Amino acid sequence: MRLVCFFVVCAILSLYFGSLPRCAGAEPPPAAPKPFGAIPTARQVRWHTMEFYGFLHFTVNTFTGKEWGEGSESPRLFNPSKLDARQWARVARDSGMAGLILTAKHHDGFCLWPSKYTRHSVKSSPWKEGKGDVIRELSEACKEFGLAKGVYLSPWDRNHADYGKPAYLDYYRNQLRELLSNYGPMFELWHDGANGGTGYYGGKGGTRSIDNKTYYDWPNTWALVRKLSPETVIFSDAGPDIRWVGNERGHAPETCWATIDAEGMFPGKADRRVLAHGTPRGKVWRPAEVDVSIRKGWFFHEDQQPKSVAELCDIYYNSVGHGACLLLNLTPDKRGLIPEEDVKRLKEFRAVLKATFAADLAQGAKASASNVRGGSERFAASHVTDGDRDTYWAADDPVRDATLTVELGKKVRFNRLRLQEYIQLGQRISSFTVEVHDKSGWHATAKGTTIGPRKILRFPTVRADGIRVHIRDALACPTLSTLEAYLAVTEPADNKP
């Protein structure tokens, strides 16, 4: 009976005190900023964190020396003597790549898996007596070495008899079903923009013209991909998940918005300037991917050599450093191995990046801001130096101009600065400057426009005890999740053979 009375009294007291007005110091913390404009999906956020992954161009072209096969090549040409997908995956992992995308079918139509819908595949080749499956071997290797995997499936097929006819769309979708249902998760599906033209269609040379806006029925084709593999990001000139940067040189521009207005764009047709720069206040989140080959060509050629470490570093800073992801192509040779000189170059490249980004010299440093959202610790400036890229500083809604100051506590040498917005709430910052502090005061060091998923700034080495980022303009109240400082090792000017 006493226990019952106790609970009754507790209930009455709870109702009474719960009805009292809150005291002045007990206001709830301010809400997070409302999302601004287009924002990324969960699969796009995961893709952003990958930053750097590899392409593998390998098919009958490797044995003919062509960049684009004509569709007339015999499957018997495909006969690598030492194909080792484990070598591909090991090299990718040791190079710092997060995944690999393989040309499962290039424009020539030859399939690197034993598709039940065509004989023009590895099952008609002498490799492993027609019982091989390159996709299977790569899938197992990626799993072993902790890599994500993806596939390139050319919409254009210069071999198939029905290309250009409605029946080919069924064939293409059946191939998607095979690849997305039988080999485990795919992180990315890659569509080339090349469509229609001459080929050896069904064994007879000719030209097939299509309306590349309507022929592939992209909305329903992509709906099939979403059904089979909802976590897969889809790449083409204009998305629907990630876009081409508009060139194959390995460079995204300094101003690179993750949002675009994509009306009128589709695989094979897009405005290259829009693809490169994006669109502030764009209607869709469709960030850029930078694709470039380690050699001049996309497929292996005996007379080509890999890019120098200096060139690869420049590509990295102008792709990953400008907020895009870097897709670096590797070219397995006729043996089915990544050439030794390429492996050596990738190892050297990795060593430079690993040494450069080994230690964040700003982590744990005291940070303050000219404005903190609601004065709340939830959005404090300290989040930019806490080593956690998922926490962030935010300003009050009316703010478009703000400064963040980081006190390093001692003189520190550095020449790289990595900044990152909290993109889950949209991309906001459109102009900023960076100053550093030494015994003679504050000095301008760098400036930029967009930040978005990340911006990595390069500048001559400074010795400073403070860093100040002045956000000069933003489309909405700014956020920043990271401010990281690094000291790069000396990059060789050139180490071409």
N, C-alpha and C positions, 0 to 999 in steps of 0.2 A: 504493500500500500504506500509506504514511504517513497519507493522508487517511482511509482506512478505520479505522486505529487511533485517529485523533483522534475520530471519531464514536463509536467504542465506548467510549472513556474518558469522553466527555461524557455518554453514556447512563448509565454506571455511577454517575458523580458525581450526576447528576440523581436517580436512584433513591435514592441514599444520603441526600442532603440533603433530598429530599422526604419522607423517612420520619422526619426528626427532628421533635420537638415544636416548636410555634410558640413564639417568645419572647414575653415578657410584653407588649410594646408592639405586637404585630402582630395583635391581635384584629380580626376582620372587623367592619365597621361594622354598627350595629344595623339590623335589618330595619324596613321601613316599618310603620306601624300596620296592623293587619288592617282590611279594610273593615268599617264598622259599619252594620248594618241594610241597608235598601234603598239601592242606589247607582244613579247615572244611566247610561244607555247612551251610546255614543259620539254618536249622533244627538241625544240630549238635551243632552249637554255642548255640542255645536255650537250648539244652539238657545239655551242659556243665554247664550252670548257675544254673540248678536245684540242683546239687550236692548230695542231700540226699532225697530219697523217699522210699516207702514201698512196700513189696511183701505181698500177702495174699494167703496162701495155705489152701484151704478149699474145700472139696468135700466129696464123700462117704468115702474116707480114714479117715476122721475125726471121723467117726462112727465105723469103723472097726479096727482102730489102726494101719493100714498099711501105709507104705511110698509110695509104688507103688501098686495100685489096679490091679487085674488080668483081669478086664473086665467082670467078671461073677457076680459082685455084683448087687443085686436088687436095682432099684431106690427107692424102698420103705424104704430103710435104711436111706435115706436122709430126716431127719425130725427135723431140729433145732427148739427148743422151743421158743427162744427169739431173733432170728436173727435180728440184728439192724445194717444196713450199716452206719447209722448216727453215731453210736458209733465208728465204724472203722475209719470213716473220721475225727471225732472229735479228736480221739486219735492221728491219723497221723498228723493233723494240730498242735495240742498242743505239739507234739514231734519235730516239726520243719521240718517235711517232706513236700516235694513239690508236691507229687502225690502218687498214689496207683496203683499197677498192680495186677490183680486178676487171679487166675488159672481158666479161663473160661472152659477149658477142660484139664484134666490131662491125663496120659497114659491109664487110665481105660476107657476113652471114655465118661464118664458121663458129660453132658452139664449143666452148671448153668444157662442157658437161654432156653426158650421153642423153640428150633430149629425146624423148620418145616421139617427138613431132617432126623430126628431120633426120636424114642420114648424114647431112653435112655437119659433122661433129667429130669429136674425138673417137667415137665408136667406129668410124670409118678410117681411122689413122693407124699406122703401125705402132704407135706409142702404146706400150703395155698390151700389145696385140688387140687393140680396140677395147680394152676393158678399163681404161683409165678414166679419171674424173678430176680435173684440175680444181674445180670448185670445192669438191669434197676434201681434197688434200689441203687446200688453203684454209678451209673452215676448221679443220682439225689443228692445223699449225697455229692459226690465230688463237684458238682456245688454249693451246699449250703455252703460248707466249703472252697471253693476257691482252690481246688486241681485239678491237672491234673490226668487223669486216663489212664490206659493201660490194655492190656489183654495178658495172656499166653495161647496159643493155641497149645497143643501138636501135633506135626506131627504124632507121633505114636498113634495108637488107638487100644487097646487090646480087644475091643468089636465089632468093625464094621466088618461085613461079607466080605466086599470088600477090607479090608486092604491087601496090597501086590499086588493088581490088579490095572489096569489102572483106573477103575471106582472110586476108592477111592480118586484119585486126584480131580475129579469133586466134590465129597462130601466135601473135605477139603476146596476147593476154595469157595464153596457155604457157608460154615461156615464163612470164612473170609468176604464174602460179607455181611452176616447178621450182624456180629459184627462191621464192619467198616462203615456200611450204616445206622444202626438203633439206635445207641446209642450216637451220637455226636462225637466230636473230640477225638482221642486217641493219647497220646503222645508217646507211645511205644508199639510195638508188640514183644512178647518174644517167641522164638523158642527154645525148649529143644534139646539137642543133642542125646537123647535116641531114638533109631530106631530099630524096628523089634525084633522078638523073640517070646516067648510063650505068649499065650493069649486065650481068650474065644471067638474067632472070629465067630460072627453070631450064638452063642450058642453052639459051638463045640470047645473043647480045641485043641490046635495045635501050631505049630511053623510057623511063616511067616518070611521069609528072603527077604531082599530087597537090592538093590544097593543104599545106601543112598546118593551117589553122583549124581545119575541121576533120581531116582524114583520120587522125588517131583518136578522135573523140576523147580528148584529154580529161575532161571532167569525170567521165565514167571509168576511164582507165586508171586515173588516180584514186577514184573511190574504191576500186578493186585493191589497190596497194594498201589503202588505209584499212580495209577489212582484213587483209591477210597479215599485215605487219604494221600496226598502228604507230609504233615507235620509230619507224624508218623516216628519215628526212629525205625529201625528194628534191633533187637538183635539176635545173634546166636553165636556159637563158634567163627566164623570168620566174623561176620557182616551180611549184607553189611554196616550198619551204625555204630554199636558199637559192640565190641568184649567182650567175656568172659575173665576174668583175669587169668583163668587156675586153680583156686582152689576155695573151698567153705569155707575157713578159715577166710575170711574177710580182706585179706592183698594183696595189690599191692606192688611190690618191689620198692625200693627207686629210681632205674632207671626205668622209665616207659614212653616210647615214645608213643605219640598218633598215630604215623604212623607205618604201618607194610607192609611187602611184603606178600600178601595173596594167592599167587599162590599155588594151590593144596589143599587149605583149603576150607571146607564147613561144614554145620551143622553136627556135629557128628565126624568130623575129623579135627584136627588141632594140631600143635606143641605147647605144653603147655609152653615151654620156650619162644617161640615167643609171645604167647598170654600174658604172664606175663610182659615181658620187652619191647615188641614192637621192632621196627627196626629203627635205625637212618637213615634218608634219605629214609624211606619207601615210597612205591609207592602210598599208599592210606591212607587217614586220617580215622583211625578206632580205636578210643580211647577205653580204658578198663572200664568195669563195674564190680564192686565187689559185688557179691551176697553172703549173709550169713544169717543164721537164728538166731533169738534172743534166741531160744532154740536149743538143740542138733539136733532135727529132723525138717523137713520142715512142717509136719502136727502136730496137737495137740496130745500129749500123756500125760496121767495122771501123769506119774512118772518123768516128766522133769520140770526143773525150768529155768527161764530166766537167761541170762548172767548177771554178775555183772556190775556196772557202770564203774569200772576200765577196764573191758574187752571191753565194748562198746566204751569207750573213745579211747582205743588202736586201735580198729577197725576203728574208725573215722579218726584218724591221719594217719593210714596206708592205707587208701583208698582215702577219700576226700583229705587228706593231701599229697598224692602222685600223685594227678592229675586225679584220677579216680572218678567216681560217685559211691555212696554207695546205694545199694538196700538191705535194711534190712527186712528180712521176719518176719511177724507176724502170729500167729497161732490161729485163732478163734476156740473156743472149741465146744462141742456138743450143747451148747445153741445157738451158732452162735454169740458169743461175744468174744472179746479179753479178756483173763483172767485178773482178778484184779491185780495179782502180776506182770504181764507183764506191765500193765498200770502204776503201781507204779514205776517200774524200768525205764520205758521210761520217766516218769515225772522227775525222779532224774537225768537221763542222760541229758535231755533237760536243766535242771537248771544249770548243770555244763557248758555246751556249751554256754548258754545264758550269764552267768556271765563272762565267759572267753572272749567272742568276743563282749562284750557290747560297748567297747570304743577302737577305733584305736588310740593308743598313739603317732603315727607318723603323723597323719593327719594334714596337714597345715604346717608341719615343712619345714625348708629351705633345699633344695636338690641341689646338684651339681654333675657333671659328668666329667670324664676325657676326654670325647669326646661327642659332641652333633652334630647330623646330620646337616651339613651345617651351624652350629652355630645358627640355627633357633629356635625361641620360640615355633614353632609348635611341636618340638620334644624335648623340654627342660626336664631336670631332674625333674623339679617341678611337672610334670604330675604323678610321682609315688607316691606322697603324697597329691594329690589334692582331694582324696576321690571319684574319678570317675574312675571306672575300664575300661572305654571305651576310655580313653586317654592314651598316652604312650610316653615314652622316646625311642629314637632310635639313633644308632650310624651311622657313615659314612660307606659306603660299604666295605672298606678294613679292618675295625676293627674287631678283634676277641677277644681282651683282653681289658677290660674296667672296671672302678670302678665308683660306685655311692655312694656318701656320704650324709647322712642325719644328720643335726644338730638339735637336739631336743630342744635346748635352755635352758635346765635345766636337772638335774639328774632325770631319770625316771626308775622305776622298771618294767621289763618285762621278759618274758620267752617263748614267742611265736613270730614267724615272718612269715608272709604270703607274698609270692612273686607270681607274675603272669606275664607271657609273653602276648604279644598281638597276640593271636593265629590266628587271621584272616589273618595274614601274614606268618603263618607257625611256627613250633617249631624249635628253633635254639640253645638254650643254652645247653651245655653238661657238664659243670663243673663250680662250683663257691664256694667261701668261704665267710664267714660272720665274721666281726670283730666288736667289740664294744669299745667305748672310755670312759675312766674315768680319774680321776686325775693322774693316773700313765701311761697313754698312751693307745695305741690300743692293744686289746687282741683278739686272735682267739676264736670264740665262736661256730661256726657250719660250716658245709660244705655239699655240695650235688652235684648231677650230673644234672639230668633233672629238669626242672621247668614246662614248658608247661602251661596247663590250670591253675595250681596252685601248689605250694609247701608250706606246713605248717611245719616249723621247731620247734622242741621242744628242750629246753636246760635249764640248771639250771638258776634260777632267777639272773639277773644282774641288777646293778644300774649304768646307763650310760647316757651320754649326746650326744652320737653320734653312728651312725650305718654306717658301710661301707660294701657294697657288691662288691666283686671283681669277675667279670666274667672272668674266666681264659681260657675258650675255648668255641667256638660256631661254628656251622656249616655254619653260615652266619652272617652278621652284627646283633648284638643282639638288642632286644627290651625288654622293661619291662613296664608293665602298673601299677603295684602296688607294694608298699613296705609298709606293715602294721605291727605294733607292738602291742602285747597284753600281758596282765598279766593273766595267768590262775589261777583259784582258786585251792586249794588243792584237788587232786583227791583221793578218798578213795582207799586204797590198795586192798580191797576186801569187798564186801557186799553181798556175796552169802548167801542165807538162811541157 
